C-alpha cells in the first residue's frame, strides 16, 4: 500500500526505528491504515533526538491524503489526545461545501 511505502521510506532515513502501532482507524467515515512509530533523528547540531510520529492515509478515488503528526517524543505524548481528536473529526469536504 501507499502507507507501507511511506513507512519503509521513513524507516530508511531514521535511526532506531520502532513500529509501535500498526492497524486501522475510521477516518472520514471509512477504514484507513494507521501507523505510529518512534525513532531517533539528529538535530542541526548532530545531537540525537527521540521522536514519535503517527501516519494515517486515506485514499479516495485517484487521490491519497496523508495525515502526518511528528514531534519530539515527550511533546508527542503530551499532544496525543489532540492528534486523536483531529483524526476522529477529520472529514473531506466537497467544492459545494
C-alpha positions in Angstrom: 0.0 0.0 0.0 1.0 3.6 -0.2 1.4 3.8 3.6 3.6 0.7 3.5 5.9 2.5 1.1 5.8 5.7 3.3 6.7 3.7 6.4 9.6 1.9 4.6 11.0 5.2 3.3 10.7 6.8 6.8 12.4 3.8 8.5 15.3 4.1 5.9 16.2 7.6 6.9 15.8 7.4 10.7 17.8 5.6 13.4 16.4 3.1 15.8 13.0 3.0 14.0 10.4 1.1 16.1 6.8 0.5 14.9 4.5 1.0 17.9 1.1 0.6 16.3 0.0 -0.8 13.0 -3.7 -1.0 12.3 -6.7 0.8 11.0 -8.8 3.7 12.2 -12.0 5.2 10.9 -11.1 8.4 9.1 -13.8 10.5 7.3 -16.2 7.6 7.7 -14.0 4.9 6.1 -11.4 2.5 7.4 -7.8 3.8 6.8 -4.4 2.4 7.6 -2.7 3.9 10.7 0.8 3.6 11.9 2.6 5.0 15.0 6.4 4.8 15.4 9.3 6.2 17.3 12.8 6.7 16.2 15.9 8.8 16.5 16.9 11.7 14.3 19.7 14.2 14.6 19.1 17.9 15.1 21.1 20.6 13.3 24.0 20.2 15.7 24.1 16.4 15.2 22.5 15.6 18.6 20.2 12.6 18.6 16.6 13.5 19.3 13.9 10.9 20.1 10.8 11.5 18.1 7.4 9.9 17.8 5.0 10.1 14.9 1.7 8.9 13.6 0.7 8.5 9.9 -2.7 7.8 8.5 -3.6 7.6 4.9 -6.9 8.0 3.3 -7.4 7.1 -0.4 -10.4 8.5 -2.2 -10.6 7.8 -5.9 -7.3 8.8 -7.6 -6.1 10.9 -4.6 -4.3 9.9 -1.4 -4.3 12.1 1.7 -1.5 11.6 4.2 -2.1 12.9 7.7 1.3 13.0 9.5 2.0 14.1 13.0 5.6 14.2 14.3 7.2 15.7 17.4 9.9 15.1 20.0 8.7 12.1 22.0 7.8 14.0 25.2 5.9 16.6 23.2 4.1 14.0 21.1 2.9 12.2 24.2 1.5 15.5 25.6 -0.3 16.3 22.4 -1.5 12.8 21.5 -5.1 13.5 22.8 -5.3 16.4 20.3 -4.0 14.3 17.5 -6.6 11.7 18.2 -9.3 14.4 18.2 -8.1 15.6 14.8 -8.3 12.1 13.4 -11.7 11.5 15.0 -13.1 14.7 13.5 -11.4 14.7 10.1 -13.6 14.9 7.1 -13.2 15.7 3.4 -15.4 18.5 2.1 -16.7 18.9 -1.4 -16.3 22.0 -3.5 -20.0 22.8 -2.7 -19.3 23.0 1.0 
